[in-house]
Amino acid sequence: MRRLGPRRTGILFAANAPLAAMLGWLFLSEPLSILKILAVLIGFCGICLAIIYGKRRDLLHVWETVTQPLWIGVGSGLIAALGQALGVLLLRPVMEAGGDPMMATLVRVSAAACFFGLTWTFSQPKTNISVYKDFKLCFLIIANSFFGLSFGVYLLLTALETGHVADVTILSSFGPVMILPFVWYQTRICPAWGAWGGAGLVVLSSALLVLQS
């Protein structure tokens, strides 16, 4: 997100849906029809469109700034999407076996906190620690942890109890479209046609995967 901004990062992260569909087919024997393959290709085209043609020439907001080289940001986003897809794949058997979503969320967050703690210990933080004394920034971080890491994950695990991995991750990948109005509000400039078109193709991919299930 630091290299590509929230909009492009959201589009790349939405790739976890087609990746989950492929992994579910490979490892869980979930059906992968011709229509699903077509939907995956449409989603990939949407991602490419949003990244390549998703910025207006007059849009100079910091959220649209790209830090070169581009391949590092794109590669990181795709690896993050693959990690999310693998995580959902691993959780499916747990939820099918009757695992409690709240306890599973607690275990996930606790393990993540341990890994982050180790990473922080052996790294050199680039941000001054005084930043986290700012009340507004702390509030935003806590709000993110609630919607993204607790409440949102709890609902995701609840959906995995009965839904296919592909369908659940598809429905949870509508972020690229949902984020556009917020980008518009923050920058005061309507996102480029490539951003809307790419996000629309990702949603179309999601709809095709869900409706034919």
Phi, psi and omega in degrees: 000325179295328183272326187246343185090164185293325184292309180294323179296320178297320178296314180296319182293333178294346177295348178296337180292303176297327177296320178294324177298316179294317181292322177297324177291320183287317190251338181246004179058030175284140186298140178229093184278175177300322180295322178293321177297318177299318180297321178298317179295321177297317178298320178296318177297321178297320179297313180298317181298316183293327182282317186281317186244024187268008183234135175276149182295332182268006182263105185249013182296149182300333180294339181257007179285134179250125177269120180283153000283146185296326186296333179292314179295315180295317179297318179297319179296318180291322177294322176297319178297319178296320178297319178296318179297318178295321179298316178295321179299318180290331182280336184304311179299326179296315182288327177295329181281000178097019179297145180280124182302322181294316180292320179297320178296318179297317179296317180299312182294321180295316178296318179298321179298321179294315180295318178296321179298317178295318179298316181295325181296321184260014179239168177253101181304134180272347183256133178298134184297339180295340178302323185282002174270353177283123186298317183296316180295318178297320178298317179296320179295317180294319178298320177298320180294328179287306185286324185268321189253348181239288182299313181297316180292323178300315179294323178298316180291324176299319178295327182290345180298326184234340185269156174293151179304314182299312184296318182294314181291328177298310182295331181275002184254022179279005181306318181303329178278318182296331185281340184299314177300326178290321176297318178300315181295317184289319184271345183065015178229133180296132177303156183294163181299329180295325179294314180293317181296316179296316178296321178297320178293323177297318178294320177299318176301316179297315182297318180297320181292323183281315186293331182266005180285000000 
